[in-house]
Structures are given as C-alpha cells and as structure tokens.
Amino acid sequence: MPIGLVGRKVGMTRIFTDEGGTQPVTVLDVSDNRVTQIKSAEKDGYAAVQVAFGKRRASRVNKAIAGHLAKAGVEAGHTLREFRARAEDLADLKVGGKIGVEIFKVGQKVDVQGVTIGKGFAGVIKRHHFSSNRASHGNSISHNKPGSTGQNQSPARVFPGKRMAGHLGDVRRTILNLEIVRVDAGRQLLLVKGSVPGSSGRDVLVRPAVKVSKPVVQAPKAAAAKAAAPKAAPQPAKPATPAPQPDAKKS
C-alpha cells in the first residue's frame, strides 16, 4: 500500500541481532491514525486519504475543522495529513476507521520526513563548515570571521545566496531509504535503521520509499550472450610450401 502514516519520534535505542551484534534504531510511534476523509478522482480530482494524528482540546479547534471531524466521527488531532494513493488502495479504508502499523513490513524501505533541530543564529564555521584562520601571530580576534564578502567596484554588492552567518536548523528534511528493522504491532511502533531528523517528541511522516535503488546488473545482455556462446575450434596451421629451386645449368 503506497500510503503512509503520521507518527512521533520517540528517540533512539539499540537492538541485538541474531548474530549477537547491535543495531542503532530510531523508535517511531505511529499509533492512532484516524481516517477523516477519503478523496476520489470523480469528486475531488485525485485519490487520497486524509488522517488525523495526536490529541487536541475541542476548545482549540475552529468551527470549520470541528464540523469536518464531526462528520467523520473522529476525535480532533493536532495535525491533518493527506497521502495520495490509487483508488484500489483505498477500497479497504473507511471514514472513521484507523490505519495501523500493519501496512509496513520488516525490511521495507521508507522515507521519513521531519523538522530538524533548530540551533539559532550560527556563524559560518558552524553553519557552512568554513575553516578558521590562525589564532595568533598578528591575527587579533578575527580567527572565526567569514572574511571578505564584497565585490569590486562593479557590481559593488553581495550576491544573493552568499554563504554567511544566519539561522541554522529548523527546516523540513526527508531521509530516504531507511530500512524497517522491527514492527511492533502491539504498541504500534516502528523501529527504523538509522537516524531521523528532529528532536524527540516531534511529528514525522513515514511513507514507502519512492527512490528504491535497483539491483546492480552483473553483465549486459549482449556481453552475457557472447560469453555463453561456444568458442570456435582453432583451425590447423597449413604446412609451409617449399620455395622453388632454380634449374641447374647444363655443362
């Protein structure tokens, strides 16, 4: 099923493999995804499912959203998300129901989207990994400075996009092709291999991977066919023809 789930990043831990090694994983809580609307191509122009996640007090929901949720018969959540899908993938879903962690399986590749940790105003060394200058021998308190940023008299300005100090973090990022190591259906948890953007407690989106790497082809078809073809037997060498001898002169 190509649809995904909205979840919460619980944190990181480790699990032990059958071989005795350890594997770092990120725990994602994707429980209680409530279906609030199912869109169709005939009515809405595209097929999708809308889900609500989390909790929100009724006094914090405006009348438009409250009426929308009351029509679906679900409890208000702090976020509403849509997942586009094919019409046949939405046939088993119904408004007011829930989507569980069972749509994923162990070994599946997923894309996880979240908001990175905000780090405030940062300099060029922390933000863009610049190298610092020498901190002694005449360099007075300027070893962590960005250096010259201007141009000559023409154009006499700083171009947009110049790497300078500024706000670092707090941006939406998607980590591709994370592998699901374990699926806990009882507690509705996903354990994925690797790290997930954002701090613990932030919302994340988990969807099936869209850029799954294809298996490496060992040899092209033409080369494989050529290698499989039997080689022709070598032809025997022809005997060398002796050079003609000149006739002896009669005495």
Secondary structure, 3 states (H helix, E strand, C coil): CCCCEEEEEEEEEEEECCCCCEEEEEEEECCCEEEEEEECHHHHCCCEEEEEECCCCHHHCCHHHHHHHHHHCCCCCCEEEEEECCHHHHCCCCCCCEECHHHCCCCCEEEEEEECCCCEEECHHHHHCCCCCCCCCCCCCCCCCCCCCCCCCCCCCCCCCCCCCEEECCCEEEEEEEEEEEEECCCCEEEEECCCCCCCCCEEEEEECCCCCCCCCCCCHHHHHHHHCCCCCCCCCCCCCCCCCCCCCCC
